């Protein structure tokens, strides 16, 4: 039976084994858009059809049996196409392998991430300690409902993501070039593209690849954004956890009640001698707020400070240089359309 290609490309081809390995390698890194002729339509249909069927059945049931209001029916009708669109985006840009690759990369580079965080944390912690003992911060956080707090954190995420996104094109620009055959061979080392014939003595020169298309730029940008977003998330969670523990140790329940002007929503407590260490809902809200603020501050520093920026981006950019070198060798090794139509175009 014909091989449909990796990652649900929807192509019927017989690519040599080395080229198929390169395509799998790219797909596993969340970069399916770099695969020639990538067509995820078949995967989108097969994976979204059950979801759409369930949502449509629920809408019919609600409209006929449960007597939903018109706006409820309208909202339910919009849910199915939105779900299909999300499945399409997830498959089109390899969301699952992309997240997995970013997490593996983060674990592999954890030492450098911790080193970068250690340089940023002292200032963030000093800044946060001033806020965590501030009455107004407690009053504001305590007054926020779960939805409002989530909206505030989402605002921090959007601003931080926008700052990183603006920087991404400048970081990616120029990564697809290399300095001669030796530099290309170093980039291809340890990848399936080593077997494509562009390394070793007497190997032909690899031609420059065609310019990246918009979807390919977006796919590379998402890889960079995911990897850096996980670093910011680690800093935000670390700061939030620190202030949750600090608040339990340093702020008594009586003081917290005085600051909030109401009783505490006690989640957990621990008696140590004469002290009652309380983890309250109000303290969690303060910690989440300060963690989100610290993450935003860290993202701003990583984008604007050259020292932070170099450490923040360089590890992932080295991986992307390798990816783009693999893409160049892969495209150069593909059979020409006149020999066999391998691109699906």
C-alpha angles and dihedrals in degrees: 000000000000117000111245091207129244126305094017098294089162092223126134104213143131103225117176114267094253092055092048089051090052091051091050089047091053093045092050089057093054094255105117091143089071090063112099112251094003108183115174096177095109093050092046092053096046095045099041098042095078091047092049091047093053093047093048091048090050090051093051091047092049093047097047105030108021095040095228120195119256093255091050090053091047091051091048091050090054092050096071098055090042090053091049090049091051091049089049093051092045092053096036092057099029096245096175098047089039092057091044092050092047091051092048091047090050092051091048093050095037093121093058091043091053090046091053091045092049089058093050100038101071093062092041092050094048090048091047096048088059089053099042091061092046115112094211092055091054092047092048094046093045090052092055118095121216092265093048092048091049089051091052092050090046088054090053089049093049094049093046091045091050091052092050092044093054089054097047100080091054091050095048095045112106096013092112093066127082137191105247135305095304092056090047091050090052091052093048093048113119094014131103087249089075086080095056094086103252097108133067133042115329094010115153120249114267110236119234111269122243116266117279115263123228095263091049091051088050092049093051090045091053091052091053093043093050094048094048092040090059090054091052090047091055091052092047094049092046093052093044092050091048093054092045088057093041091051092051091052102038105032119062121214089246091055092047091051089050091052096046095039092225142068120287125254096229114209098171138348138195126196115217110175107302094343124096108205107203130190103201133181089244092055091049090053091051091048093048091049093049092044091053091047091049091050091052091048090050092050091051091050091048091054101040104034112074095210093051091042094055093051092039097054108022099081094053093040089057089056091048091051087056091047092052092047089052089049091052093051091043094052092045091052096049113107112258116256089248091059098042133339101245100151099068091227 
